Amino acid sequence: MQVFGRIYDQLLAEGTVVPRQVHVPPSLPSRDLLCMVHDTEYVEAFCSGSLDEQRMRRIGFGETTRSHVLIDRTLAEVAGTLLTAELALAHGLACNTAGGTHHAFRDYGSGFCILNDLAVTAELLLRQGRVQRVLILDLDVHQGDGTAHIFSGRQDVFTLSVHAERNFPARKQSSHLDIALPDGTADAEYLRVVAEVLTGVLQEFRPDLVLYDAGVDPHAGDALGRLALSDDGLRRRELLVGGDAHRGWAWWGLNMLRTCHVSGSVAS
Ligand SMILES: [Zn+2]
C-alpha cells in the first residue's frame, strides 16, 4: 500500500509535477454512487466491514479487508478516479496515482481489487450526459475481467484489454476487444500491437473520454508479469497512448494508475 505514497513522492522529487498540480478528492463517494455498478448488498457489506470470508479470500487482503484503513483507502481510490475524470474533462489530461482496480466485479472483488473505480467513473459521466462514449483502455498485464463483465453488451462503453494470455485471471471474460499476448512479448511487438489496435478502436468508436489503466506490470522486471518490456518500452507506450488518444479528440482522461502487482519499475 505504500506504493501510492512513494509514487507521489517520486513525482514531486523528480519535478514531473509541482504541488499546485496535485489535487486531493474533497470527499469519499456515496454508497448510492458505488451502487450504480456494484450490487447493493456487496457495497453495504464491504463498507460496514462485514464482508464474508469467501469474498475476502477472493480479494486477497485477508482480514485487512474489514479494516477502516483499507475501506477508506479503497473509497479514496474511487474518489480519486472520479476527480481525475473531472480534471481530464476540464484540462484534457489528468492522472491518478492509484486506482485501476479492474478485477472488481459487480458483487465481488478479486485479485486485490474491491471496487471498480473505472466502471463507477464511466457510468456516472454517462448517466450525467457529460460524455456519450467512453473507452476503457486496459494495458495492465492482467486482463480487465471485472470491467469487461460489468460493461458486457454495452454500446456506450468500449473495453479494450491487451494482456498476457497465460496470466491471471485464469478464466478470462470477454471485453469488447481482447488482445492476448504470448509469454515474453517484448518492446517492438508489444508496441506494434498496441499502436495497431488503439488506432483502429479510436477511429471506429470515437470516444469522448479515455480511461487508461496504465499498469506497469508488463515490465520484464515484474516477476509475475510474463511479458518483457523494458523501461524504454513502457516510456514509449505512454507516449504512444498519449499521442494517439489525444490527437483529434476534445477530451481524454489518463488514469495513470497501478493496480494488482506492484513492480519495481514504478520508480524507475
Ligand atoms: Zn496487473
Residues whose N, C-alpha, C, O or C-beta is under 5 A from the ligand:
A	BS01	ZN	D140 V141 H142 G215 D217 C260 H261
